[in-house]
Amino acid sequence: MLEVRVMIRFDAHKTLLNARQATTEDLLERVTVQRAGMEPEALEIFEDELRRRGVGREQIEAARRPTIAGAGGFAAACSFCRRPAVAQGWGWHRLWGRVPVFPRRFNYCEEHRR
């Protein structure tokens, strides 16, 4: 299988704007769970933003949680949103959201796990 990678130029200004608009929970998720796939410069910006909001190293460490490993060692995404998956289970793939067609594995984040 041919793998195509696209290199995106890092933009510190856009990353800073994104960090300022993100929720604290989202930033905590980025610097803990999604850390493996981030540019070092982006991680620094996100950690600086957390410090600016008064979030300390202890709170960052407390936000770490086990996740389901996906491709390349990155955290697998929830099947229903973009958050990292913390559990897997079987369910039905449904045609038009109603007709069960075949069983498949789903990834669940904390919210969709319930």
N, C-alpha and C positions, 0 to 999 in steps of 0.2 A: 504494500500500500504506500502510495506517495504522500509524504507529509509536507504541507506548505506552511511556512511560518511568515507572518507579516510583522515587520519591525515598525513599531510606532514610536516616534520621537517623544521623549519625556518633556512635558511642559510644566515647569514648576509653578507658574502663575495660575494655570488652570487647576492644578492639583491643590494649591492653596485655597482657591475659591471653592473648590469642591469640599475640602476639609471644613471650611467655615460654615458651609450650608448643611453638612451632614449632622445627624444626631450623634450624641455621645455613644449610644449603644452601637451604632453603625461603625464609628471610629474604633471602638474597642474590638469589634469583630474583625475589622481590617488588620489591626496590629497584632492580633492573636491568631485567629483561625486562618485568615487569608494571607498571612505573612510570607509564605513560601513563594507566592506568585507576584510579589511586589518589587518595584524598583527600590533600592536602598534610600534614594532621595525622597521618594513618596512616603516611605515608612517614617523617615525623620520628620517630615512635614506633619503627618498624622499624629505622631507622638508629641510634637511641639504643641499642636492644637489641643490635645488632651491635657497637657500640663497647663496650658493657658486657661483651660476650663476647671482646673483644680483637681484633675484626676491624677493620682499618684501611682507609682510603680506597683504598690501592693494591690490597688484596685485593678490594674491591668492584669496582673498575675491571677487574681481571683476570677477574672472574666474568661480565662482559658477553660475550655471544655473539650472532651473527646469528640471527634468527628469521624465520619466515614471517609476513608481515603478514596479519592477518585483517580482519574488518569494523571500520570506524571507526579503522583504523590500529593497533589493539591486536594483540598477538601471538596468532596462531592457536593453538588448543589441539590437543594430540595426539589422534588418533582413538581411542586406547586408554587414555588417562589424562588428567589435567587439566594436565599440564606443558606448557610452550610448545613448539610445533613448530619443528624446525630443518631439516626436509626434507619433501618431498612425493613421492609415488609412486603408481603405479596398482596396484590389487589387485582382488580379487573381493568384492563384497558377498555374503555367504553367508546363506542362509535357515537358521535354527536353528543357525547356526555351522558348518554342514557343506556344504550344497548351494550351489554357486556360481550366482548368479542373473544378475548384470550387473556389468560392470567399473565401478569408481569410483575417485576420487582419495582417498588417505589422507594424513593429516598424521602425522609421526613426531617424537617427542622423541628426545633422545640415547639413552635406554634402549631404546626400541622400534624404533629405526632399525637396530639390529644384527641 
